[in-house]
């Protein structure tokens, strides 16, 4: 979390602000996210509803007046980072999940359960839910078969069969992942990966001597 100014710390310590933002509950829910994936996802949904209410209060005149009194001026990005310690992109995902209709969430969980029953691992994550919700929305807009959301599918996680990371001192980190479909995912260039592999091969050669 970004270091807070004294006036910002005082603002967040204000009992009225803490109660309005429900910070104690948000902290408790955030802590439990380290548990199992299914429980983690359920906690994320609960967290998203609480965060949505906090964000709605942030937009009220009451909050604006309190911030003005303290001499604070926050953008949405400031609010996400200074209150929750999140980047704006993740914050908006949480808020968006909090706005979803419960029927969409229920259908997503049902399809995830079906995938698990078949022996595969569903992408039961915030990202997976939002992709599913988008497919449901697009189906609704188009009408017809996808109108009730039944045409939307849940992503199945593909197992990782190889990972390679290299963290050079003072240089750019190299990270490569290959899944069971032989799809390689990386943000590095071929040259960066090749240079990292050369160092690995050199070490292997040393060990053989």
C-alpha positions in Angstrom: 0.0 0.0 0.0 1.2 3.5 -0.8 2.6 5.4 2.2 -0.1 7.7 3.5 0.2 11.4 4.4 -0.7 12.2 8.0 -3.9 13.9 6.9 -4.8 10.7 4.9 -4.1 8.5 7.9 -6.3 10.7 10.1 -9.1 10.6 7.5 -9.0 6.7 7.4 -8.8 6.6 11.2 -12.0 8.7 11.5 -14.6 6.4 13.1 -17.3 7.7 10.7 -15.1 7.0 7.7 -14.1 3.5 9.0 -17.7 2.6 9.5 -18.9 4.0 6.2 -16.1 2.2 4.3 -16.5 -1.0 6.5 -12.7 -1.3 6.6 -12.7 -3.8 9.5 -14.9 -6.2 7.5 -12.9 -5.7 4.3 -9.6 -6.4 6.2 -11.1 -9.6 7.7 -12.4 -10.8 4.3 -9.1 -10.0 2.6 -7.2 -12.1 5.2 -9.3 -15.2 4.5 -8.4 -15.1 0.8 -5.4 -17.4 1.4 -7.7 -20.4 1.9 -8.9 -23.0 -0.8 -9.8 -21.8 -4.3 -13.6 -22.4 -3.9 -13.7 -20.7 -0.5 -11.4 -18.0 -1.8 -13.7 -17.3 -4.7 -16.7 -17.1 -2.4 -14.8 -14.7 -0.2 -13.9 -12.6 -3.2 -17.6 -12.3 -4.1 -18.4 -11.2 -0.5 -15.5 -8.8 -0.6 -16.6 -7.3 -3.9 -20.1 -6.5 -2.5 -18.5 -4.7 0.5 -16.0 -2.8 -1.7 -18.8 -1.7 -4.0 -20.7 -0.1 -1.1 -17.5 1.6 0.0 -16.9 2.9 -3.5 -20.5 4.2 -3.7 -20.0 6.0 -0.4 -16.8 7.5 -1.8 -18.9 9.2 -4.5 -21.3 10.8 -2.0 -21.4 14.4 -1.0 -20.9 13.3 2.6 -17.5 11.8 1.8 -16.5 14.7 -0.4 -17.3 17.2 2.4 -15.2 15.2 4.9 -12.3 15.0 2.5 -12.5 18.7 1.9 -12.4 19.4 5.6 -9.2 17.3 5.8 -7.7 18.9 2.7 -7.7 15.6 0.8 -8.4 15.3 -3.0 -8.5 11.7 -4.2 -9.0 10.3 -7.7 -10.5 6.8 -8.0 -7.0 5.5 -8.5 -5.9 7.1 -5.3 -8.9 5.7 -3.5 -8.2 2.2 -4.7 -4.5 2.3 -3.8 -4.6 4.3 -0.5 -7.7 2.5 1.0 -7.2 -1.0 -0.3 -3.6 -1.1 -1.6 -4.8 -2.2 -5.0 -4.1 -1.1 -8.6 -7.0 0.6 -10.3 -7.4 -2.2 -12.8 -7.9 -4.8 -10.1 -10.1 -2.5 -8.1 -12.5 -2.0 -11.0 -12.7 -5.8 -11.5 -13.7 -6.2 -7.9 -16.3 -3.4 -8.2 -17.6 -4.9 -11.5 -18.1 -8.3 -9.9 -20.0 -6.6 -7.0 -22.5 -5.2 -9.6 -23.2 -8.6 -11.2 -26.7 -10.1 -10.9 -26.7 -13.0 -8.5 -28.3 -15.2 -11.2 -25.2 -14.8 -13.3 -22.9 -15.7 -10.4 -25.1 -18.7 -9.6 -24.9 -20.0 -13.2 -21.1 -19.5 -13.2 -20.7 -21.5 -10.0 -23.0 -24.2 -11.3 -21.0 -24.6 -14.4 -17.8 -24.6 -12.4 -19.2 -27.4 -10.2 -20.1 -29.4 -13.4 -16.5 -29.0 -14.7 -15.1 -30.2 -11.3 -17.4 -33.2 -11.3 -16.0 -34.2 -14.7 -12.5 -34.2 -13.3 -11.2 -30.9 -14.7 -10.3 -27.7 -13.0 -12.5 -24.6 -13.9 -11.2 -21.1 -13.9 -13.2 -20.2 -10.8 -11.6 -16.8 -10.4 -12.6 -13.1 -10.6 -11.3 -13.0 -14.1 -13.1 -16.2 -15.1 -16.4 -14.8 -13.7 -16.1 -11.5 -15.5 -15.4 -13.3 -18.8 -18.4 -15.6 -18.2 -20.6 -12.5 -17.4 -19.5 -10.8 -20.6 -20.4 -13.9 -22.6 -23.9 -13.9 -20.9 -24.3 -10.2 -21.7 -23.4 -10.7 -25.3 -25.8 -13.6 -25.6 -28.5 -11.5 -24.1 -27.9 -8.7 -26.5 -28.0 -11.1 -29.4 -31.0 -12.9 -28.1 -32.0 -16.5 -29.1 -30.1 -19.5 -27.7 -27.7 -17.5 -25.5 -30.5 -15.3 -24.0 -30.6 -17.0 -20.6 -26.9 -17.3 -20.3 -26.8 -21.1 -20.9 -24.7 -20.6 -24.0 -21.9 -19.0 -22.0 -19.0 -21.3 -21.1 -16.5 -21.4 -18.2 -12.8 -21.6 -19.0 -11.0 -24.8 -18.0 -7.6 -24.3 -16.5 -4.9 -26.0 -18.6 -2.2 -27.6 -16.4 1.3 -26.1 -16.6 4.0 -28.6 -17.6 7.0 -26.4 -17.5 8.0 -23.1 -15.9 11.3 -21.2 -16.2 12.3 -18.0 -14.4 15.5 -16.1 -14.5 16.2 -13.0 -12.4 19.4 -11.4 -13.5 21.0 -8.8 -11.2 20.2 -5.4 -12.5 18.4 -6.8 -15.6 14.9 -7.6 -16.8 13.4 -10.8 -15.3 12.7 -13.7 -17.7 9.6 -15.8 -17.1 8.3 -18.6 -19.4 5.4 -20.9 -18.9 4.3 -23.8 -21.2 0.9 -25.5 -20.6 -0.3 -29.0 -21.5 -1.5 -27.7 -24.9 2.2 -26.8 -25.7 1.2 -23.1 -25.6 4.1 -20.9 -24.4 3.2 -17.7 -22.4 5.8 -15.1 -21.8 6.3 -11.3 -22.0 9.9 -11.6 -22.9 11.6 -11.5 -26.3 13.2 -14.5 -27.9 16.6 -13.0 -27.4 16.0 -12.5 -23.7 14.8 -16.1 -23.3 17.8 -17.4 -25.4 20.3 -15.4 -23.2 18.8 -16.9 -20.0 18.9 -20.4 -21.5 22.6 -19.9 -22.4 23.4 -19.2 -18.8 21.5 -22.3 -17.7 23.3 -24.5 -20.3 26.6 -23.0 -19.1 25.8 -24.0 -15.5 24.8 -27.5 -16.6 28.1 -27.9 -18.5 30.0 -26.8 -15.4 28.2 -29.5 -13.3 29.2 -32.2 -15.7 32.9 -31.4 -15.4 
